[in-house]
Amino acid sequence: MFGFCYRGVDDHVLVFLYSCSWVRVNGTLYKEGFVVVRDVRRDLPLFGRIDKIICVDTQEIFFYLEALRSDGLDQHPNAYSVEPDFASGKVLVKQQHLVTHEPVQEPPFEGQPYVILRRSVQAWMD
């Protein structure tokens, strides 16, 4: 558990942050190591591997993600080839701001260079 104190103009607010290895949001399970779609740019999904799950006492969930980049869809396995995105490094994303609320891949991810989507990118954009 982490503690964070925010001081406003006229008041003090104490917020507690909890780090957890898994969380269930509206029936969807997220665990450290799961891969999620954090954004879409130029019709390419931007992936992230959950490194840490941070729960705020106000019921907000954040994911500290290892950014993954993809050069596009590989037609043979019909999957996205991914590798760590060292330029982006780690990113913090609020759970409700994910492109899709379904994790796209569960561990084991280490050494596995492909992410298979359950739905097309266009389905999220409609």
TORTOR-313627 format. One record per residue (C-alpha): x, y, z. Coordinates in nm, 3 decimals, always signed. Example, Ala and Ser with C-alpha at 12.3 -4.5 7.8 and 13.67 -1.06 7.14 Angstrom:
BEGIN
@u = +1.230, v = -0.450, w = +0.780
@u = +1.367, v = -0.106, w = +0.714
END
This chain:
BEGIN
@u = +0.000, v = +0.000, w = +0.000
@u = +0.116, v = +0.349, w = -0.081
@u = -0.004, v = +0.670, w = +0.081
@u = -0.046, v = +0.999, w = -0.099
@u = -0.147, v = +1.331, w = +0.052
@u = -0.285, v = +1.609, w = -0.163
@u = -0.311, v = +1.957, w = -0.019
@u = -0.569, v = +2.182, w = -0.176
@u = -0.618, v = +2.552, w = -0.114
@u = -0.843, v = +2.513, w = +0.190
@u = -0.835, v = +2.146, w = +0.273
@u = -0.630, v = +1.831, w = +0.300
@u = -0.727, v = +1.515, w = +0.118
@u = -0.571, v = +1.182, w = +0.200
@u = -0.578, v = +0.929, w = -0.082
@u = -0.464, v = +0.571, w = -0.046
@u = -0.312, v = +0.383, w = -0.337
@u = -0.299, v = +0.006, w = -0.334
@u = -0.083, v = -0.211, w = -0.555
@u = -0.239, v = -0.546, w = -0.632
@u = -0.148, v = -0.840, w = -0.856
@u = -0.501, v = -0.874, w = -0.998
@u = -0.833, v = -0.693, w = -1.010
@u = -1.178, v = -0.775, w = -1.145
@u = -1.371, v = -0.487, w = -1.305
@u = -1.732, v = -0.550, w = -1.410
@u = -1.655, v = -0.921, w = -1.440
@u = -1.333, v = -0.877, w = -1.640
@u = -1.017, v = -1.012, w = -1.480
@u = -0.689, v = -0.821, w = -1.517
@u = -0.361, v = -0.960, w = -1.387
@u = -0.001, v = -0.848, w = -1.395
@u = +0.147, v = -0.977, w = -1.721
@u = -0.178, v = -0.954, w = -1.922
@u = -0.161, v = -0.760, w = -2.248
@u = -0.416, v = -0.484, w = -2.318
@u = -0.484, v = -0.241, w = -2.604
@u = -0.401, v = +0.105, w = -2.468
@u = -0.464, v = +0.309, w = -2.785
@u = -0.506, v = +0.294, w = -3.163
@u = -0.301, v = +0.511, w = -3.399
@u = -0.313, v = +0.500, w = -3.779
@u = -0.532, v = +0.188, w = -3.757
@u = -0.266, v = +0.006, w = -3.553
@u = -0.333, v = -0.105, w = -3.196
@u = -0.085, v = +0.011, w = -2.932
@u = -0.037, v = -0.264, w = -2.678
@u = +0.085, v = -0.264, w = -2.320
@u = +0.179, v = -0.544, w = -2.082
@u = +0.045, v = -0.483, w = -1.730
@u = +0.343, v = -0.432, w = -1.502
@u = +0.153, v = -0.299, w = -1.197
@u = -0.212, v = -0.255, w = -1.106
@u = -0.283, v = +0.050, w = -0.892
@u = -0.615, v = +0.085, w = -0.712
@u = -0.713, v = +0.424, w = -0.574
@u = -0.943, v = +0.432, w = -0.274
@u = -1.201, v = +0.619, w = -0.480
@u = -1.252, v = +0.298, w = -0.683
@u = -1.035, v = +0.405, w = -0.976
@u = -0.804, v = +0.150, w = -1.139
@u = -0.481, v = +0.240, w = -1.318
@u = -0.241, v = +0.016, w = -1.508
@u = +0.131, v = +0.083, w = -1.518
@u = +0.215, v = -0.070, w = -1.855
@u = +0.527, v = -0.173, w = -2.039
@u = +0.461, v = -0.019, w = -2.380
@u = +0.473, v = -0.261, w = -2.673
@u = +0.494, v = -0.160, w = -3.036
@u = +0.384, v = -0.340, w = -3.349
@u = +0.478, v = -0.296, w = -3.712
@u = +0.142, v = -0.432, w = -3.819
@u = -0.060, v = -0.743, w = -3.875
@u = +0.134, v = -1.050, w = -3.984
@u = -0.101, v = -1.230, w = -4.223
@u = +0.040, v = -1.581, w = -4.179
@u = -0.044, v = -1.627, w = -3.808
@u = -0.310, v = -1.350, w = -3.833
@u = -0.156, v = -1.177, w = -3.532
@u = +0.037, v = -0.864, w = -3.444
@u = +0.410, v = -0.899, w = -3.402
@u = +0.513, v = -0.701, w = -3.092
@u = +0.828, v = -0.593, w = -2.915
@u = +0.905, v = -0.357, w = -2.626
@u = +0.865, v = +0.009, w = -2.721
@u = +1.174, v = +0.158, w = -2.560
@u = +1.085, v = +0.508, w = -2.685
@u = +0.758, v = +0.507, w = -2.488
@u = +0.892, v = +0.301, w = -2.197
@u = +0.632, v = +0.269, w = -1.923
@u = +0.292, v = +0.437, w = -1.945
@u = +0.013, v = +0.490, w = -1.693
@u = -0.340, v = +0.427, w = -1.824
@u = -0.673, v = +0.447, w = -1.646
@u = -0.871, v = +0.124, w = -1.688
@u = -1.174, v = +0.301, w = -1.830
@u = -0.956, v = +0.466, w = -2.099
@u = -0.846, v = +0.136, w = -2.255
@u = -0.960, v = +0.091, w = -2.616
@u = -1.118, v = -0.242, w = -2.527
@u = -1.186, v = -0.363, w = -2.176
@u = -1.092, v = -0.722, w = -2.258
@u = -0.731, v = -0.825, w = -2.209
@u = -0.612, v = -0.947, w = -2.548
@u = -0.361, v = -1.197, w = -2.421
@u = -0.282, v = -1.374, w = -2.099
@u = +0.058, v = -1.505, w = -1.986
@u = +0.283, v = -1.670, w = -2.079
@u = +0.392, v = -1.370, w = -2.288
@u = +0.769, v = -1.385, w = -2.238
@u = +0.938, v = -1.475, w = -2.563
@u = +0.608, v = -1.487, w = -2.751
@u = +0.635, v = -1.222, w = -3.025
@u = +0.269, v = -1.224, w = -3.133
@u = -0.056, v = -1.085, w = -2.993
@u = -0.380, v = -1.225, w = -3.132
@u = -0.687, v = -1.001, w = -3.119
@u = -1.035, v = -1.139, w = -3.059
@u = -1.188, v = -0.854, w = -3.263
@u = -1.067, v = -0.636, w = -3.547
@u = -0.938, v = -0.286, w = -3.479
@u = -1.223, v = -0.149, w = -3.693
@u = -1.479, v = -0.309, w = -3.457
@u = -1.351, v = -0.088, w = -3.172
@u = -1.366, v = +0.225, w = -3.385
@u = -1.733, v = +0.184, w = -3.486
END
